[in-house]
């Protein structure tokens, strides 16, 4: 995924972060486990940080990919390290209508009482208007199809499992694109569908057992000084259009991204345009963006994707987003962040699944996937890349 920005509202880009080393979320206490088990016999109502006492569920679909990948490795030590990834809770992407029947119910029906299912809602009409690698199945103008054939069926499944805690990331890249790529015709065409579609998703998915986070790009996108307020206002508009749903907790940042959490000085702090961006890491981005969200009238907690941000200094420019060479798995998912604004570090992007193809003759080829800092060869977005997964394991920090 990831059609980041090809233009920036008033500036260009610059910054990344190095994840801290918070204590990984360990087993919850016996008392807490008992409470979780009891709660599972009755409907779940999420309030506050949904990750505070819940481990993210390791869905079997990604876990099976990892198990297969590990079994194909000839180096026993590497295979052993890789196998550990199968037990790490990673978000499940619902990026087509077909996926609804294929994975949604299967992905939530067996979630233990002390865990939380994690999924990504990702199928807007005209999806990824500023990129080609992860364009979606629904063309511009298909808002009714998005509502009735995508959101509604997902809601129907979720309603069957009121005793299961669920966390959702809502439509990565969509609203941020309307802030920084408003000049692109494709984004102009998609704008109303994005706004109305996100609002409909938020309103429809506002169930007691669900916590929602609207995607907010990252520090190198909406973190620019001139993008902070317009970005917050764009997200808040969709939130309010949905009726200010109670279960919206805040935003997701760095989804499928590479920015470190608290690297200081930031990765691009010496760039010529760095003076125009104070969000030199994701920690700073959240600190700057949260007040703007509050001012715009919406909740401002954040979850940050640390799935592939272990290694910095890899990209030529902040906006390079496709299969960055040399990346490594970052801090494991945890609700212990040491930051009152950050609910959790999470793995939203399933490490090993490609961001886009490096085949320049492919219909969905995006030039960012052919940059010098992009891994080649790489398959189509979402397809497994064994060599890339092995690098993520080798470069993981902390080590697996």
C-alpha positions in Angstrom: 0.0 0.0 0.0 1.0 3.6 0.3 0.5 6.3 -2.2 2.0 8.9 -0.1 2.2 12.5 -1.3 3.5 13.8 -4.6 2.8 17.3 -3.5 2.7 19.0 -0.2 0.2 21.8 0.8 2.8 24.5 1.3 6.1 22.7 1.7 8.0 19.4 0.9 9.0 16.7 3.2 11.5 15.7 6.0 11.7 13.5 9.1 11.8 10.0 10.7 11.9 8.5 14.1 13.7 5.8 15.9 11.5 3.6 18.0 12.2 3.6 21.7 12.6 0.4 23.6 9.5 0.3 25.7 8.9 -2.9 27.7 7.0 -5.3 25.5 3.6 -6.1 26.7 3.9 -9.3 28.7 1.2 -11.6 30.0 -1.5 -9.8 31.9 -1.8 -10.6 35.6 -4.0 -13.5 36.8 -6.5 -11.1 38.2 -6.7 -9.2 35.0 -6.9 -12.4 33.0 -9.9 -13.5 35.2 -11.6 -10.2 34.6 -11.0 -10.5 30.8 -12.4 -14.0 30.8 -15.5 -12.8 32.7 -16.0 -9.9 30.3 -15.9 -12.3 27.4 -19.1 -14.0 28.5 -20.9 -10.7 28.1 -20.7 -7.9 25.5 -17.5 -5.8 25.4 -17.7 -2.1 25.8 -14.5 -0.4 24.9 -13.6 2.9 26.6 -10.1 4.4 27.2 -7.0 2.8 25.7 -8.2 -0.5 24.2 -4.6 -1.8 24.2 -3.9 -1.1 27.9 -4.8 -4.6 29.0 -5.2 -6.4 25.7 -2.7 -8.1 23.5 -3.2 -7.8 19.7 -4.5 -11.0 18.3 -2.1 -12.8 15.8 -4.5 -13.6 13.0 -4.0 -16.9 11.3 -3.7 -15.5 7.8 -0.6 -13.6 8.3 0.7 -16.2 10.8 0.4 -18.9 8.1 2.4 -16.7 5.6 5.1 -16.3 8.2 5.2 -20.0 9.1 5.6 -20.9 5.4 8.3 -18.3 4.9 10.2 -19.5 7.9 10.0 -23.2 6.7 11.6 -22.1 3.4 14.7 -20.7 5.0 17.9 -22.8 4.9 19.6 -20.9 7.8 18.2 -22.5 11.1 18.9 -19.4 13.2 17.2 -17.1 10.7 14.2 -19.5 10.4 13.9 -19.7 14.2 13.9 -15.9 14.5 11.4 -15.6 11.6 9.0 -18.1 13.1 8.6 -15.8 16.1 6.9 -13.2 13.9 3.9 -15.6 13.5 3.0 -15.0 17.1 3.1 -11.2 16.9 -0.3 -9.5 16.6 -0.5 -7.8 13.1 -3.4 -6.0 11.5 -5.6 -7.8 8.9 -6.3 -5.8 5.8 -9.8 -5.9 4.3 -8.9 -4.4 1.0 -11.5 -6.1 -1.3 -15.1 -7.1 -1.0 -14.1 -10.7 -1.5 -11.9 -10.5 1.6 -15.0 -10.0 3.7 -16.3 -13.5 3.3 -12.8 -14.9 3.1 -11.2 -13.6 6.3 -13.3 -11.2 8.4 -15.3 -13.7 10.4 -12.4 -16.2 10.5 -10.2 -13.4 11.7 -12.3 -12.5 14.8 -14.2 -15.6 15.8 -11.5 -17.1 18.0 -10.0 -14.0 19.6 -9.3 -14.8 23.3 -10.9 -12.6 26.0 -7.6 -10.9 26.9 -6.8 -10.0 23.3 -8.1 -7.6 20.6 -8.7 -8.3 16.9 -7.0 -5.7 14.7 -8.2 -4.9 11.1 -7.8 -2.3 8.5 -10.8 -0.9 6.6 -9.4 -0.1 3.1 -11.6 -0.1 0.0 -12.7 3.4 -0.8 -13.8 4.2 -4.4 -10.8 5.6 -6.2 -8.5 4.3 -3.5 -4.9 5.7 -3.3 -5.6 8.6 -5.7 -2.0 9.7 -5.7 -0.4 6.3 -6.5 -0.8 3.3 -8.8 0.6 0.4 -6.7 -2.4 -0.1 -4.5 -5.3 1.3 -6.5 -8.5 -0.4 -5.3 -11.2 -2.4 -6.9 -13.9 0.3 -6.7 -13.9 3.1 -9.3 -14.7 6.7 -8.5 -18.4 7.1 -8.2 -19.0 3.7 -6.5 -19.9 5.1 -3.1 -23.2 3.2 -2.9 -21.3 0.0 -3.6 -18.8 0.8 -0.9 -21.6 1.3 1.6 -23.8 -1.7 0.7 -21.3 -4.2 -0.5 -18.3 -3.4 1.7 -19.1 -1.5 4.9 -22.5 -3.0 5.6 -21.5 -6.7 5.3 -18.5 -6.0 7.6 -20.8 -4.4 10.2 -23.1 -7.4 10.0 -20.3 -9.7 10.8 -19.0 -7.6 13.7 -22.5 -7.4 15.2 -22.4 -11.2 15.5 -19.4 -10.9 17.9 -20.3 -8.3 20.5 -18.1 -10.1 23.1 -15.0 -9.6 21.0 -12.8 -6.5 21.3 -11.9 -5.0 17.9 -9.6 -2.2 16.8 -9.8 -0.7 13.4 -7.6 1.6 11.3 -9.9 3.5 8.9 -8.9 4.0 5.3 -5.1 4.6 5.2 -3.9 7.5 3.0 -7.3 8.7 2.1 -8.0 11.9 3.9 -4.3 12.9 4.0 -4.3 12.8 0.2 -7.1 15.4 0.1 -4.8 17.7 2.1 -1.6 17.4 0.1 -2.6 16.1 -3.3 -5.7 18.3 -3.8 -4.2 19.5 -7.1 -4.2 16.0 -8.7 -7.3 15.3 -10.9 -7.5 11.8 -9.5 -7.7 13.1 -6.0 -10.2 15.8 -7.0 -12.4 13.1 -8.5 -12.1 11.0 -5.4 -12.6 13.7 -2.8 -16.3 13.5 -2.1 -16.3 9.7 -2.1 -13.4 9.7 0.4 -15.1 12.2 2.7 -18.6 10.6 2.5 -17.2 7.1 2.6 -15.1 7.6 5.7 -18.0 9.3 7.5 -20.3 6.4 6.6 -17.7 3.9 7.8 -17.2 5.7 11.1 -21.0 6.0 11.7 -21.7 2.4 10.8 -18.9 0.8 12.7 -19.6 2.7 15.9 -20.3 -0.4 17.9 -19.5 -0.6 21.7 -16.8 -3.3 21.2 -14.9 -1.4 18.5 -12.2 1.3 18.8 -11.5 3.3 15.6 -8.5 5.3 14.5 -8.7 7.5 11.4 -5.5 7.4 9.4 -3.5 10.6 9.6 -0.5 9.8 7.4 2.8 10.6 9.2 5.1 13.3 10.3 6.6 13.7 6.8 3.2 14.1 5.3 0.7 16.0 7.6 3.5 17.0 9.9 4.6 20.0 7.8 3.9 23.3 9.6 1.4 24.3 6.9 -0.3 20.9 6.9 -1.0 20.4 10.6 -4.2 22.5 10.9 -5.7 21.7 7.5 -5.0 18.0 8.1 -6.7 18.0 11.5 -9.6 19.9 10.1 -10.0 17.4 7.2 -10.2 14.5 9.6 -12.4 16.3 12.0 -14.9 17.1 9.2 -15.4 13.4 8.5 -15.7 12.6 12.2 -18.4 15.3 12.7 -20.2 14.3 9.5 -20.4 10.8 11.0 -22.1 12.3 14.1 -19.0 12.4 16.3 -19.0 8.6 16.9 -18.2 7.7 20.5 -15.9 4.8 19.5 -13.5 6.9 17.5 -10.4 7.1 19.7 -8.2 9.2 17.5 -5.7 8.6 14.7 -3.2 6.1 13.2 0.2 7.3 12.0 3.1 5.9 10.1 0.9 3.1 8.6 3.1 1.0 6.3 5.6 3.7 7.0 9.3 4.0 7.9 9.5 6.9 10.3 11.1 6.3 13.6 9.3 7.1 16.8 11.7 9.4 18.7 14.9 9.7 16.6 16.5 13.0 17.5 17.7 14.8 15.5 15.2 13.5 12.9 16.3 11.5 9.9 15.8 14.5 7.5 16.6 17.2 10.0 19.5 18.4 7.9 17.5 18.7 4.7 17.3 22.2 3.2 13.6 22.4 3.9 13.7 20.9 7.4 12.9 24.3 8.9 9.3 24.0 7.6 8.6 20.8 9.5 8.9 20.6 13.3 7.5 17.0 13.3 11.0 15.4 13.0 9.8 12.1 14.3 6.4 10.4 15.0 6.5 11.4 18.7 6.8 15.0 17.7 4.2 14.6 15.0 1.6 13.3 17.5 2.6 16.1 20.0 2.0 18.7 17.3 -1.1 17.1 15.7 -3.0 16.2 18.8 -3.7 19.8 19.9 -4.9 20.6 16.3 -7.3 17.6 16.4 -8.7 18.8 19.7 -9.1 22.3 18.4 -10.9 20.9 15.4 -13.2 19.0 17.7 -12.2 15.3 17.5 -10.4 12.8 19.8 -6.7 12.9 19.5 -5.1 9.7 20.8 -2.8 7.9 18.4 -1.5 4.5 17.5 1.8 4.3 15.7 2.9 1.6 13.2 6.4 0.4 14.2 6.3 -2.7 12.0 9.1 -1.7 9.7 10.8 1.4 11.2 13.7 -0.2 13.0 16.4 1.2 10.7 16.8 4.8 9.7 18.8 6.6 7.0 17.6 4.3 4.2 15.5 6.6 2.1 16.8 9.3 -0.3 13.7 11.4 0.5 11.0 11.4 3.1 8.3 10.7 0.6 9.8 7.4 -0.7 7.4 4.8 0.5 7.9 1.6 -1.6 9.7 -1.5 -0.2 12.5 0.5 1.3 15.8 -1.5 1.2 17.4 -2.4 4.5 14.3 -2.0 6.6 13.8 -4.1 9.8 10.9 -5.1 12.1 10.6 -2.5 14.8 9.3 -2.4 18.4 6.8 -5.2 19.0 3.1 -4.2 19.5 2.5 -2.9 23.0 0.1 -0.7 24.9 3.0 0.4 27.1 4.3 3.4 25.3 5.3 5.9 28.0 3.4 8.6 26.2 -0.1 9.6 27.3 -1.0 10.6 23.7 0.0 7.3 22.2 -2.3 4.3 23.0 0.0 1.7 21.4 2.8 0.8 19.1 1.3 -1.5 16.5 2.2 -3.5 13.4 -0.4 -2.4 10.9 1.5 -3.3 7.7 2.2 -7.1 7.5 5.9 -7.3 7.1 6.8 -9.3 4.0 3.8 -8.3 1.9 5.0 -6.0 -0.9 4.1 -2.3 -1.2 4.1 -2.5 -5.0 5.7 -4.1 -8.0 9.1 -3.1 -9.4 8.1 -4.3 -12.8 8.0 -1.1 -14.9 5.8 -2.8 -17.5 3.1 -3.7 -15.0 -0.2 -1.8 -15.1 0.0 -0.9 -11.4 3.7 0.0 -11.6 4.4 3.2 -9.6 7.7 5.0 -10.1 8.4 5.1 -6.4 8.8 1.3 -6.5 11.6 1.8 -9.0 13.6 4.3 -7.0 17.2 3.4 -6.0 16.2 3.0 -2.4 13.4 0.5 -3.2 14.0 -3.2 -3.0 14.0 -5.1 -6.3 12.6 -7.3 -7.5 9.3 -6.8 -5.8 5.9 -8.3 -6.7 2.5 -6.6 -6.8 1.2 -4.9 -3.7 0.1 -7.4 -1.1 2.0 -10.3 -2.6 4.6 -12.1 -0.5 8.3 -11.2 -1.0 10.4 -13.8 0.7 13.7 -12.0 0.3 12.3 -8.8 1.7 10.8 -10.6 4.7 14.2 -12.2 5.4 15.8 -8.8 5.5 13.1 -7.5 7.9 14.0 -10.4 10.2 17.7 -9.9 9.9 17.5 -6.1 10.6 14.9 -6.3 13.4 15.5 -4.0 16.4 15.1 -5.3 19.0 16.3 -8.6 17.6 13.8 -11.4 17.2 
